[in-house]
Amino acid sequence: MSPSPSSSSSSPDHAATESAARQSLLTLGLLSALMAFASISTDVYLPALPAMSVALNAGHGAMELTISGYLIGFSLGQLAWGPVSDRFGRRLPVAIGLVLFVIGSAGCALADSVAAMIAWRVLQAVGACASVVLARAMVRDLYAGPQAARMMSTLMTVTAIAPLIGPAVGSLILQAASWRAIFWTLLGVGVATLLALRRLPETLPAERRNPHALNGALAIYAGLLRQRRILAYMGTGGFFYGGIYAYVAGTPAAYISYHHMSPQAYGVLFSLGIVGIMATNQISSRLVLKMGSERLMRIGALCAAGSGLLLALTAGFDVGGVPGLALPLFVYVGSNGLIVANAIAGALTGYAERAGAVSALVGASHYGTGILGSALVGLLADGTPWPMGLIIAICGVGTAFCALSVPHRNAASN
């Protein structure tokens, strides 16, 4: 019996649907891997900071500057990769960035001084930031409005796995080998991602590229910085990231050195904050179409401000021991899921032809304040958690102020 017309026509349609679904999942996975580079490059080696300090004869607070050096490269590098990607597409700049990341990781593994480590971390960051900033631009290439915010939340839920397991993986590597093996592992991750990049489609076709993106890069950034909405979104994410990297730089000393926790226990405690991020990202992706991205962002910002102020009190007066630090830090870090994805999506709205530049500018502001947050924790280090608590409180209040300053947009632009 010959097949009916309906069955013969539906079979190719079904196969095409399955193929599209597989490609969508593959794209989601690769974008998640690219966005995870910021986390894996920082979080995996956190448990090794005390051991690295001894091995490299680092002074008090010096190892925190390796985080600041990384953030300098990560922040400034984004400003270059954004216009480059608007001109030449997304895939080629990502590939070049991954090569730089691999070289920087090898340099970190071979470093014999703090100065050398900082320099190689800068190069590593310049390469890693290409993956992150262009993954955000790819989301804008494919989605818009609340759908972009939802996709960004989904991506961040997936990429939250990297910092969740990062310190634990670093601790396991330390049990079997030296801290240098951590950076050799990062090199391997970079090579594997570079090979997988062949499966990622180009999301910016030639006809949509901006031929003047490089020549007018400074003018483009200057024009964007005159937009009040973008400034408010930049400030919201920027202040928040200042607190996040104060947390990243300050918790190893607060938990391991001050409260005498083991690196393995620190890895577990650090992971709890990432669980909070995953949970709030899921909440955001489910509620963004109903409540709107700006409202969710403001709720998260108020949570960050309240938890930051509470942390300043518990850290300053040594109240509650480890739980006194861990509980407000959990709330602050968990606010990430409500703040960051919605702030990025909001800033990108309405700038399809300059998505790379906007993504770079927003990302540079995020990690630029991260430089200040981590550096201040290192410079103010006194052996107690107080400097970390103070910086996070200031950043939390700044986050709330900027989030509440975002001008309302009308329904059409939403």
C-alpha positions in Angstrom: 0.0 0.0 0.0 1.4 3.4 -0.9 1.6 6.0 1.8 -1.0 8.6 1.9 -0.1 12.1 0.8 -0.4 13.4 4.3 2.0 10.9 5.7 4.6 11.4 3.0 4.5 15.2 3.4 4.6 15.1 7.2 7.7 12.9 7.4 10.1 15.5 5.9 8.4 18.1 8.0 9.0 16.0 11.1 12.6 15.4 10.2 13.2 19.1 9.6 11.6 19.9 12.9 13.8 17.4 14.7 16.9 18.8 12.9 16.0 22.3 13.9 15.5 21.3 17.5 18.9 19.5 17.6 20.6 22.6 16.1 18.8 24.8 18.6 20.0 22.7 21.5 23.6 22.6 20.0 23.6 26.4 19.7 22.3 26.7 23.3 25.0 24.4 24.5 27.8 26.2 22.7 26.6 29.6 23.7 26.5 28.4 27.3 30.1 27.1 27.0 31.2 30.5 25.6 29.5 32.5 28.4 31.0 30.2 31.0 34.5 31.2 30.3 34.4 34.2 32.7 33.5 31.9 35.5 35.7 28.9 34.9 38.7 31.2 34.4 38.2 32.7 37.8 36.4 30.2 40.1 38.5 27.0 39.3 41.7 28.5 40.8 40.1 30.2 43.9 40.9 27.3 46.3 44.5 27.4 45.2 45.1 31.1 46.1 46.6 30.4 49.5 49.0 27.7 48.0 49.9 30.1 45.1 50.7 32.8 47.5 53.2 30.6 49.3 54.7 29.2 46.1 55.1 32.6 44.4 56.3 34.4 47.6 53.3 36.8 47.4 52.8 39.5 50.0 49.6 40.1 52.0 46.7 40.6 49.6 48.9 40.3 46.5 47.1 37.2 45.1 43.8 39.1 44.9 45.5 41.4 42.3 45.6 38.4 40.0 41.9 38.6 39.9 42.0 42.4 39.3 44.5 41.9 36.5 42.2 39.4 34.9 39.3 41.8 35.2 41.3 44.6 33.6 42.0 42.5 30.5 38.4 41.2 30.5 36.9 44.7 30.7 39.1 46.5 28.2 39.2 43.5 25.8 35.4 43.6 25.4 35.6 47.2 24.0 37.7 45.9 21.1 35.9 42.7 20.4 32.4 44.3 20.2 33.1 46.5 17.1 35.3 43.8 15.5 32.4 41.4 15.7 29.9 44.0 14.3 32.3 44.3 11.3 33.5 40.8 10.7 30.8 38.5 12.3 30.9 36.6 15.5 32.7 33.3 14.8 36.2 34.5 13.7 36.7 36.9 16.7 35.6 34.1 19.1 38.2 31.7 17.5 41.0 34.3 17.8 40.0 34.9 21.4 40.1 31.2 22.3 43.6 31.0 20.9 44.7 33.9 23.1 43.0 32.2 26.1 45.0 29.0 25.5 48.3 30.9 25.3 47.4 32.8 28.5 46.5 29.7 30.3 49.9 28.1 29.4 51.7 31.2 30.6 49.8 31.1 34.0 50.8 27.4 34.4 54.5 28.3 33.9 54.6 31.6 35.8 57.3 31.9 38.5 56.2 35.3 40.1 53.1 37.3 41.0 54.0 39.9 38.3 54.2 37.2 35.6 51.0 35.6 36.8 49.1 38.9 36.6 50.5 39.6 33.1 49.4 36.2 31.8 46.0 36.5 33.5 45.5 39.7 31.5 46.1 37.9 28.2 44.0 35.0 29.3 41.2 37.4 30.1 41.4 39.3 26.7 40.9 36.0 25.0 38.1 34.8 27.3 36.1 37.9 27.1 35.6 37.5 23.3 33.6 34.4 24.0 31.4 36.1 26.6 30.7 39.4 24.9 30.0 37.7 21.5 27.8 35.1 23.0 25.6 37.9 24.4 25.6 39.6 21.0 24.6 36.2 19.4 21.5 36.1 21.7 20.6 39.6 20.4 21.1 38.4 16.8 18.6 35.6 17.3 16.1 37.1 19.8 14.5 40.4 20.9 12.7 42.0 23.8 11.3 39.7 26.6 12.4 36.6 24.5 16.0 37.8 24.7 15.7 38.3 28.4 14.2 34.8 28.8 17.0 33.3 26.6 19.6 35.1 28.6 18.2 33.8 31.8 18.2 30.3 30.4 21.8 30.6 29.3 22.9 31.9 32.7 21.1 29.0 34.4 23.1 26.6 32.3 26.4 28.5 32.6 25.9 28.7 36.4 27.0 25.1 36.4 30.6 26.2 35.7 31.1 28.3 38.9 29.1 25.7 40.8 31.6 23.0 40.1 34.6 25.2 39.5 36.0 25.5 43.1 35.2 21.8 43.7 37.1 20.8 40.5 40.0 23.1 41.6 40.0 21.4 45.0 40.1 17.9 43.4 43.0 19.0 41.2 44.9 20.3 44.2 44.5 16.9 45.9 46.1 15.1 43.0 48.6 17.7 41.7 49.9 21.3 42.2 48.0 24.5 41.5 49.8 24.7 38.1 47.7 21.7 36.9 44.6 23.9 37.2 45.8 26.2 34.5 46.8 23.2 32.3 43.2 22.1 32.7 42.0 25.5 31.6 44.2 25.2 28.5 42.5 21.9 27.7 39.1 23.4 28.0 40.0 26.2 25.6 41.3 23.8 23.0 38.1 21.6 23.3 35.9 24.7 22.9 37.9 25.9 19.9 37.3 22.5 18.2 33.6 22.6 19.0 33.3 26.1 17.5 33.1 24.5 14.1 29.5 23.5 14.9 28.3 26.9 15.8 26.5 28.8 13.0 27.3 32.4 12.2 24.5 34.5 13.6 25.4 37.8 11.9 25.1 37.5 8.1 27.2 39.7 5.9 24.3 41.9 4.9 23.7 42.9 8.5 27.3 43.7 9.4 28.4 47.3 10.0 31.3 48.2 7.7 32.0 51.4 9.7 32.1 49.7 13.1 35.9 49.9 13.5 36.5 53.4 12.1 33.7 54.9 14.3 34.1 52.7 17.4 34.9 55.6 19.7 32.0 57.7 18.3 29.7 54.7 18.7 30.6 54.3 22.3 30.3 58.0 22.9 26.9 58.0 21.4 25.8 55.1 23.5 27.1 56.7 26.7 24.7 59.6 26.1 21.7 57.3 26.4 20.3 57.5 29.9 18.7 54.0 29.7 22.0 52.4 28.8 23.8 54.3 31.6 21.2 53.1 34.1 21.5 49.5 33.0 25.3 49.7 33.0 25.3 51.1 36.5 22.9 48.4 37.7 25.0 45.5 36.5 28.3 47.4 37.1 27.7 48.0 40.8 26.4 44.5 41.3 29.5 43.0 39.7 31.7 45.1 41.9 30.1 43.3 44.8 30.3 39.9 43.1 34.1 40.2 42.6 34.6 41.6 46.1 32.9 38.3 47.1 35.2 36.3 44.7 38.4 38.0 46.0 37.4 38.1 49.7 35.8 34.8 50.5 39.0 32.6 50.2 40.6 34.7 52.9 37.4 35.1 54.9 36.6 31.4 55.0 39.9 29.6 54.6 42.3 31.9 56.4 40.0 33.7 59.0 37.6 30.9 59.8 40.0 28.1 59.1 37.9 26.1 56.7 39.4 23.6 54.3 39.7 24.4 50.6 37.2 21.5 50.0 34.6 22.9 52.5 35.1 26.4 50.9 34.3 24.9 47.5 31.1 23.5 48.8 30.1 26.7 50.5 31.0 28.7 47.4 28.8 26.4 45.3 25.7 27.2 47.4 25.7 30.7 46.1 25.7 29.4 42.5 22.7 27.2 43.4 20.9 30.5 44.3 21.9 32.0 41.0 20.5 29.0 39.1 17.2 29.2 41.1 16.6 32.9 40.5 17.5 32.6 36.8 14.8 29.9 36.5 12.4 32.2 38.3 13.3 35.1 36.1 12.9 33.0 32.8 9.5 31.9 34.0 8.2 35.3 35.2 9.8 37.7 32.7 6.9 37.5 30.2 4.3 38.1 32.9 6.1 40.7 35.2 8.5 42.3 32.8 12.3 42.3 32.9 12.6 45.8 34.5 10.4 44.9 37.5 12.3 41.7 38.2 15.6 43.5 37.9 14.5 46.1 40.5 13.3 43.4 42.9 16.8 41.7 42.6 18.5 45.0 43.1 16.7 45.7 46.4 17.6 42.2 47.6 21.2 42.9 46.8 21.1 46.2 48.7 19.5 44.7 51.8 21.8 41.7 52.0 24.8 43.8 51.4 24.0 46.1 54.3 23.3 43.0 56.5 26.7 41.6 55.5 28.5 44.8 56.5 27.0 44.5 60.0 27.8 40.8 60.5 31.3 41.1 59.0 32.2 44.3 60.8 31.1 43.1 64.2 31.9 39.4 63.7 28.3 38.3 64.3 27.3 34.7 63.6 30.6 33.3 62.5 30.5 31.5 59.1 26.7 31.5 58.9 26.7 35.2 59.6 28.7 35.6 56.4 27.2 32.8 54.3 23.5 33.7 54.6 23.7 37.4 53.4 26.3 36.4 50.8 23.9 33.7 49.5 21.1 36.3 49.1 23.4 38.8 47.4 24.9 36.3 45.0 21.5 34.7 44.3 20.2 38.2 43.2 22.4 37.7 40.1 19.6 35.7 38.5 17.1 38.6 38.7 19.6 41.4 37.9 22.2 40.5 35.3 20.2 38.8 32.5 17.4 41.5 32.6 19.9 44.3 32.7 21.8 43.0 29.7 18.6 42.3 27.7 17.2 45.7 28.6 20.4 47.5 27.4 20.4 45.6 24.1 16.8 46.4 23.3 16.6 48.7 20.3 20.2 48.3 19.1 20.2 45.4 16.8 22.8 46.8 14.4 25.2 47.7 17.3 24.5 44.6 19.5 28.3 43.8 19.6 29.2 47.4 20.7 26.4 47.6 23.3 27.2 44.1 24.7 30.9 45.1 24.9 30.1 48.4 26.6 27.8 46.8 29.2 30.2 44.0 29.8 33.1 46.4 30.2 31.2 48.3 32.8 30.3 45.1 34.7 33.9 43.8 34.8 35.4 47.3 35.2 33.7 47.8 38.5 34.7 44.2 39.3 38.3 45.4 39.0 37.6 48.0 41.7 35.7 45.6 43.9 38.4 42.9 43.9 41.3 45.4 44.1 39.7 47.3 47.1 39.3 44.0 49.0 43.0 43.3 48.3 44.2 46.8 49.2 42.1 47.1 52.3 42.8 43.5 53.5 43.4 43.4 57.2 42.9 39.7 57.8 39.2 40.0 58.6 36.0 39.8 56.4 35.2 43.4 57.1 36.7 45.0 53.9 34.7 42.5 51.8 31.5 43.2 53.7 32.0 47.0 53.3 32.6 46.9 49.6 29.6 44.6 48.9 27.3 46.8 51.0 28.3 49.9 49.0 27.9 48.0 45.7 24.5 46.7 46.7 23.2 50.2 47.5 24.6 51.4 44.1 22.9 48.6 42.3 19.5 49.5 43.8 19.9 53.2 43.0 20.7 52.6 39.4 18.0 50.0 38.9 15.4 52.4 40.3 16.7 55.1 37.9 16.0 53.2 34.7 13.5 55.2 32.7 10.2 53.4 32.0 9.7 52.4 28.4 6.4 52.3 26.7 4.7 49.0 25.7 5.8 49.3 22.1 9.4 49.4 22.9 9.0 46.6 25.4 
